Amino acid sequence: MSLPDLKGRVAVITGASRGLGAGLASDFLARGMELGLCARSAIELPEGSGAIVEQLDVSDEASLERFTQRVQEHLGDIDLWVNNAGVLDPISPLRDVSVESFRNHVDINLTGVFLGTRIYVRHVRARGGAGVLINVSSGAAWMAYEGWSAYCAAKSGVERLT
């Protein structure tokens, strides 16, 4: 089975600095895609990739909107959006998790997916046509893990949102 030609297609990947997001970015670049990549930490790319790269927090709606506009202005219409950004901390018994830590976690892992989804759906509707949206979840949405209460709750929310 041959893979589809992705040359000239545009994708946005949140959480692209490491792990799954970095892996997708590397693969997509190798297959000729134009990329908009964002993460809270620095993103390292091969020289001359031409990707639009920005450090931002996906729970900051204004920053995510500006980034999306920048990607569209420089690369064109976005064909694929991958909501991958996420954090695992706090890992601790629920009784020891601060409200601030829990809220920050949910803001990144769930609200960030909501914002990315909404921004992309609006983008696709405004330009007319179709697009592909991928919201990255986890088995933790369905299976409890000791000390992962915030993560499991947020990923369950991503499942229901999607």
Beta strands, then each sheet from edge to edge (+ up, - down):
strand 1: 10-14
strand 2: 34-39
strand 3: 52-55
strand 4: 80-83
strand 5: 132-135
sheet 1: 3+ 2+ 1+ 4+ 5+
end
